[in-house]
């Protein structure tokens, strides 16, 4: 089936359930999907507390739990978050938004109270493990929400408004937003999306490159017949991106490929139009400065 151009999603195509799971937990994990349409229905406190407790019980390095969760239910704050995170209206309409933050501020205060040495904000090791811990807690909460009949969607564009979030949420130094999770009762529970399979993702003992034909076939199976219509504007944008990243010769080859195929394929759309390869590396130095403004010093410390 070829998808109409105006219905294309860079998230991929639906992957209807195959069923036959050994238990409900496995079904939830395999069929999980992102929900962006919620009923205007409050999540009961008992349900919300169970969901958040599931996150607090997540695996964490040294059992330090170096994260905090900012729970947002105020309509005005949700509206502001929706604007800051790229005008995504479901953030405003979700009953609850959870912002997961790496939190060294609480650990530092604990250390000070007990006269213990503390240097986590100066340590990349601490940052690396604590970032993982924060995401693990978020995923526990996502799965718990699904298990209790809710839907959710991750929002990574908190990255684009870090300074604004620091002010809006009154975050002290050492508390760093990692991801937002919008939660609510779904109006429609979308089908899960097709994924690359075990044969592509898993490497036994050492990393092993797939042959070109097998790799291409794996992505073709994930995005069957995905085609975006060629327009002059899209061609001009992709050419500009290619020139900026790889030079004119590569741009010419890319455009030749598009015209030969008669459409823009999914990976050309991903990195030529959506997550533009010329723009994504921009402002790296600004992000480093933002890290400093959040009180992290490991960037300079030997």
Order of alpha helices (4+ residues) and beta strands (2+ residues): alpha-alpha-beta-alpha-alpha-beta-alpha-alpha-beta-alpha-beta-alpha-alpha-alpha-alpha-alpha-alpha
